[in-house]
Each structure stands twice: as structure tokens, then as C-alpha cells.
């Protein structure tokens, strides 16, 4: 009898061990293989790049086996939706894509930049007459079609095709995603024969999974939490692709010449700064926003009821827009933060409907345009490098969230004949006089006026 029990127990353990080992799963990661410098094919035919190195480190930290599946961008999205691959290595976030996929925390923050040939000189993007070349199905295409429907757009099948066209200087205008510079570092140099005309938008690159695949998202996040800042810096330090692939990338080395320094600053200053404000930029769900709002205003959080509608006087008050831009400038001049528009002082979501009614275009797009124009007029267009604007639904009310990074230089608010300098202190925007501004700028940025 005892021998039978022992035999049964051994058989049970064998089955359990076999079942556990047999259930181990290799994560399939879809990636665009010619998306330099994030993913590319090295000289020995293997996949390399910043994202590839990051995922290899993630695999090492979690002990989960991974397999890279090279695909074009559209196939990555389609196969993820069908469950044929488990995760996309890195994808720029958009509301439209969020309807198709679920996104994890960000890995790299990028800017989509419009480059023009040196021979093309225009004073405004709307005056551009030459076709814009870009890779099909990326965010730049939908952005331009929505905001500039009359533009002629030429789509290319792959990033390799675009890079080759740049090398031959056979295109007059093109868009490309470059890492977002922060701090005192300048933007990457453009390829020979081109110049950076304008940043179209800034967005974060994140892993993406099939809609509803919370188990995979949790697994990804568990690995992200195990990767330290030093680990990330080491990835950058070990990255030598600039010198390896000169045959096709020689003329765009200028664009990414300062990539290593930019990413180091992005990781060290950007990530630590975002952690300092409790990772506010990566909250997405309604419940997370509610938690932030319930904690109230502080040095990194500010509530404003409206952009244009005066609730006390019950009429339009265009001066309220200057209050908004003062708050944004204070965040830019301090350590960044987040401004909620459509939230009253008590933290109640009152929405943007009254603002909408004051606009010629009475919807989200009209509000975004009005806010952007106010920022342009009071702070300057260059500030958008450090500002991200989104409208979410909170308690069935539209609420605008302005996420602000620390600026790499002082930002003055107002017109040229009356500019003011604000900082964030004691949970409010505080103006500084000329002497105090001079001292603050000197200590905060190491600059002298």
C-alpha cells in the first residue's frame, strides 16, 4: 500500500513538473526591422537597435524567453490584434491606436520632425508646396491629412526606402521620428542638404499588446520595474550602430550625432523627474486620473475651471487664457507638472462644454486650437517641445490635461512690451521681479542675463 502511494506521488510530481515546464511560453515581439536607430539589421544580419537591446535586457531581468518577429508597421498592428504576436516592441501612442491596442509605460519619448531641403525657404508650414515623403501608416500621415488636407503626401513602404531617398537627396521634404532632446542639449543635426523646419508633434514610444490582454501588460510592467536607470544608461553606452551602418545612413548621422547624450539626459533627468511627480504622464485610465484629482493641488498639479468662460461673471472672459499660460510657464520654469482645465478648485469635474460654446469650432478640436494659439502667443511655439495636450473624459465630462516638462531655458510669459517670469512654489504660480528672476535663472539653468 505504501509503495502504491509513493508511486502515485512520484507520478503526480512528474506530471506537475512536466505541465509547468511545458507551459513556459516564448513571447513573440513584433518589430519594424528598418526603423533606425530604434530597430535595424546589423552587418551580420541580426536585429539590433535601442529597442532590441532594451527587450533583451527585459528578457534577462524577467527570465521570460522572447522571439523577435520582423514585420512592416501595419502587419505588426494587425497580427497583434489577431493574437498572432504578443507585443509590439515599440509604437508611438495615439488615441486612434488606443482603440485598437493597449499600451504599457513609455520607453522613449520622441518628436516627429519635418525636414526640408536647404533650397526650400518658407515662413509657414501652410505655404509648403512640395510633396512630403513619409513611411505609410505612421502617425505623421494621419496628422498631416487631418491638419493639412491639401498637402501632397508620398508614402514609402519602409524606413529603409526613406533613408535611401535622403541619402540620394531625391526628396524635398520628409518626416522622421527622432528622440526628444531635453535640458541644455541641442536638437540632433539634420542630414546634409536638409534643415529642421518644424516639430509636428511629440509622443512617447511604448510597448503595445492586444486589446484586453491585461496579463501581458502586467508581465511587461513587472520587467520595466526591474530595469534601473543605470541599466538603461549602459544600453546607450554600448550602442555603436552609428559607426557600423555608414553605407545607407551616412547622411543622417548628423540627425542622430548627439543621440547618445540626448537619451542619457532623457533617461536620467526625464525619468527621475517624472518619478518625482509620481509618473503622472503615464496615467491613462479614468480611475488613475480620478486618484490624482482627489489628492488636490500641489507643486506639480493645478486645477483651472475654464479657458475662456468666466463662471463668476457668466460670460466670455478672454483674459482667463493668460492665467492658463502663466501656469504653464511656471511649470516650464520649475520642474514640470500637470494642469487640469475643466476642474474647479474643489476638484470637481465641471467639463469644457461652456468653453466649447464660446468657440467657432465647438468641440475638442476647437478647444485644442484655441489653447495652442494662446500658448503660441504668450510663450512661443518652441515651448511645445515640452508640452503635451490631451482631452480625456472624467466623470462623463471633457477635461483637458496639459502635461509639462521642465524647459531647457527660461520662458517668459506675455507680449514683448510686457513679459513676466513665473515659477511654481507653494502650489501656485509665483511671479518674480527682475532681480529675483536674474538670480533664479542663474542658479536654475546656470545662465547669466
N, C-alpha and C positions, 0 to 999 in steps of 0.2 A: 504493500500500500504506500509506504514512504517513498519507494523508488518511483512509483507512478506519479506521485505528487511532485517529486523533484524533476522528473522528465517533463511533466506538464509545465512546470515553472520555467525550465530552461527553454522550452519551445515558445512560451509566451514572451520571454525576454528577447529571443531571437527574432520573433515576428515584430515586436515593438521597435527593435533596433533597425530592422530592415525597412519598416514603414517610415521611420524618421529619416533614415539616410536616403530612402527612395523619394521622399517628398521634397528634398532640397531642390530649389529652383534657381536656375540661372536667369538673371534679369536681362531682358533684351532692351538695349538702348538705341533708339533711332538717332541718327546724326547726319547732317549735311556735310559730306566729306570735303568739300572745297570752300568752306566758309572761313577763310583766313582772317585773323590769326586764331580764331576760336577752335576750328577743326580743319585739318588739312591732311594730305597724304605726304609722308616724309619720303626722302630719297630712296629708302629701302622698301617702299611700298606699304608701310604700316601707317595706321592712323595716328596722328599726333595733334598737338594744339593745347591751348589753355583748358578747354572743356574736357578733352580726353584725359589730360593729366589729373584734373580735378576728380573725374569719375573713378580713375584708377586708385586715387587716394581714398575716395569714399568706399570703394570695394575693400581696400585693405583695412580700413577702420571698422567696417561692419562685418567683415568675413563673408559677405554675400558675393557670389560669383556673378560677373557681368559679361555680356557679349554685345559688341558694337555692331549695329546694322546700318551700313551706309545707304542713304536714300536721298532723293530730292526732297525739298521742303514740303510740297503738297503730299507726297507719299508718306512722309513722317506723320503728318496730321491724320491722314485717312487711316493708316494702319494702327495708330494709337486708338482712334475712335472704335475701330473694329476689334481691338484687343489682340492684334497680331504682334505688336511690340508693346512693352510695358511702360516705357517712359521715353520722352524726347529729351535729349541731352541738355539742350538749352533753347528757349524760344522767347522772343520778345512778347511781353504781355499786352493784350488789348481786350476791351470789353467784348468784341465780337468773338475772339478766340476763347474767352472765358465762357461763352455759351456752348462751346464745343468740348473744351478740356478743363481740367482742374490744374491749378498752378501751385507749386511749392514756393518756399522762400527764394529770394533772389540770389544769384551767384555773382553776376557782373552787371553794372549799370552802364548803359550805352547811350550814344546820341546818333541819330540818323541825320547825316550831313549832306547838303547839296554842294557838289564841286562843279566849277565852271572852268572852261579853258581861259587862259590868260588874255586871249584876244577878245573875249566877250565882256563888255562893261555895261552893267545896268544898275539903276538906282533902286529898283524894287523888283521883288520876285514876280509880281503880276505882269511886268513888262518883258519877261523872258519869252523869246520867240522860238528858240531852238528846241528840238526834242530832248526829253530827259530819258536816259538809259538806266534801267534798274533790273534786278532779278525778279522774275514773276512770282506772284503770290506772297510777297513780303509786305510789311506794314506801310512802307513808303508808297507803294502803288495805291492802296486804298486811301491813304491820307491825301495824296495829290488829286485823285479822282473826286474826292469829296470836296476839297477846298479850292481846287483849281480845275474844274471840269473841262475847260477849253485847252488845257495843255496837251501837247502831243507826247505820248509815252511809248517808248520802245522797250519791250520786255525781253530779257535774255533768259535762257534756260538754266544757267548756273552762274555761280560767282566766278568760276574759272573763266568763263566766256567774257564776263565783265572785266576782270583783271587783265586779260589779254588785250581787250579793246583799249584799256587805259594805257597799257604798255606801248601800243601802236599809235596812241593819241588819235584814234579814229572816231572818238565820241567827243561832243562839245560839252555835254552836261551829264552828270551821273550822281546817284545817291549811294552812300555806303554807311554801314554801322561801325562806329569807332568807339572805343572805351571813353567814358566821360571823365575829363580831367577835373581835378579839384585842387584846392589850395593855391600855392604860388606858381604851380607849373602851367606852362602854356599848352595850348592845344597841339596835337600832333601836326607836323609839317605835311602839306599836301604833296602828291606826286608831281614830278617835273612837268611843267606845262599847264598846271591847274592851280586854282586857288579855292579856298573855302568861302563860299558865298553866304550860306546861312545854315543854321541848325534847324531842321524841320520839326523835330520833337525829340525828347529824351525818354527812355524807357528802360526797364530792368529786364535782364535775361534770367529766366527761371526754368527749372525742370517742369515738364508738363505730363500729365497722365490722363487716362480715360476718365470721362465724367463719372463721378461717384466712386472712384477707386480710392477710398479713404485709407485702405490698408497699405497701398503702395505709397501714398503721400506720407503716412506715418513712418514708414520704413525710410523714406528719403530724408525726412526731417531728423530722425534719430541719427543718421550718418552725418548730417550737416552739423549737429551739435557736438560731434566728436572731432571735428576739424578745427584746429586752433588758428589764430592769426599767424603764428609762426609757420604752420604748415602751408598756409596759403602763400606767404611770402617766399617760402622755399620753392614752390611751384614756379613762381615768377623768376626767381634767381636761376633756376635750372633750365629755363626756356631759351633755347638758342636757335629757333627757327629762322630768325631774321637773316642769319648768315648762310643758311642751308639752301634755300629755295630761290636763289638770285635769278634763275633763268626766266621766271614768269613774274616775279614780284619786285624786280629791281626798282622800278619807278614808283612803287607805292611804299617802299621802305621809308620814304620821307613822312608818310602819313602815320606810320607806327614807330618811328625812330625813338620816341620817348615813351613807348608803350610800357616798358618795364617800370619806369619811375611813376607813371600815371597810375598803374594798377597797384603798386606798393602804397602810394598815397591813398588811393581809393579804398584799399583794404584796411590799412592801419587807421587812417583818420575817419573815413566814411563809416566803416563797420563799427568802430568804437563809439563814434558819435551817435549812430543810430541805436546802439545798445544803450547809450546814455539816456536817450529819450524813449527807452523801453520798446525799441523796434516798432515804433508807431507806423513807419512807412510800409510795413509788411502785413498789417492787419487788413483783412478783406471782408470777413463775414459781418453780417449785421450785428451779431452778438458781440463781437470784438469792438466794433465802433461804439456800441452802447456802453461797454465797460469803460472805455476811455472817457466818454462824455460824463458818465456818472462820477468819475473821480474829480471832475471840475477843472477850473483853470489853474495853470501854474506857469513856470518859466518857459515851458515848451508847448503849452496848449492855450488857445484863446478862442472865445466864442463871440460871434457877431450876428445880430439878428438879420441884417439885410445888407445889400449892396447899394440900393437906391431908394427903397421905400422907408419913409420915416414913420414908425409906429406911433410916436408921440403926437406928431402933427397930422398924421393920417394923410400924407401926400408925398409926392416925389421930392427927394432931397439929394441932389447930385453931389453935395459935399460929403455924404456918407462914404463915397468911393475913396476919398482921400484918407479916411480913417482906416479903411482896409489896407491901402498901400503903405500907410505908416506902420501898421502892424507887421506886414510882410518885410519891410525894410529893417525893422527891429530884429526880426528873426535872422535875416541875412547877415546883419552886423554882429550877431552874438554867436549862438551855437546851433542855429536852426530851430525848427519847431513845426507846429501844425495849427492852421487857422480853420475853424469851422464856421461857415456862413449859413445861416438858417437855424441857428441855435441861440436861444435867449440866454441872459445872464444866469438864470437858474438851471440851465442845462436842458431845457425843454426844446424838442424839435418842432419849430414852427414853420419850417419849409421856405421855399423860394417862390411860391406862387404869386405873392404880391410884387416881387421883383419882376417876374416874368411879364406881368400885366403892363409894366412901365416900358417895355422894350418893343421895338418894331418887329422883332422875331421873338415871339412869346413862348419860348421853350428853352431847353437846356443849351442848345447851340447858341441862341441869342445871349443867354447869360454868360456863357464862356467867352464869347466875343467881347461883350461889354467889360468883363473883368480883365481880359487880356489887354484891351485898349487902355484901361486905367493904369495897369502895370507899365505898359509901354510909355505912356505919357509922364508918369510920375517917377518911375525908376529906371526906365531904359530897357530895350529889347534884350540886351546881353544878360539880364537877370534871369531870363527863362532857363538858362543853363542849370540853375539851382532851384528851380520851382517846378512842381508837378501839380496839375489841377485836375480834380475828378469830382463828379457828382454822383452820389450814392442815394439809396432810399433808406431812410431811418424812420421807423415807426410810421411807414407809409407816407413820409414827407421827403421831398427832394432836399438834400443837404450838400453843399459844396465843401470839399476838403482841399485846402491848399497846403501841400507838403513842401517845406522849405529847408534847403541845406545851408550850411554856413557859406557865405560868399568868399571868394578868394581876394576880394578887395573891398574897400569901404563903399557903401551905397548911400547916396543922398536922395532924399525924397522931396519932390516938388518941382516947380518950374525953375528955370535958370535964375530968374530975378528973386526967387525966394525958396532956397533949398534948406532943408533941415536934416539933422543927423540924429537917428534914433537907435537905442539899444534895448534889449529885453532885460528887465530887472524887476523883482518883486511882483511877478506875474502880470506885468503891464509893460507897455511901450513907453520908454522914457526919453525925452529929447535932451540932448546935450548942447551946452553952449560952445562957442568957438574954442576956448581954452581947454575945456574938458574933452571935446571931440579930438583935438590935436593929441592930447595925452593918451586917450583911449586907442586911437588909430596907431600910434607909435608902439604901444605895448601889445595890442591885439594882433597886428599884422607885421610889426617890425618896420613900418613905413614912417617917413617924415614928410610933412607938408611944407 
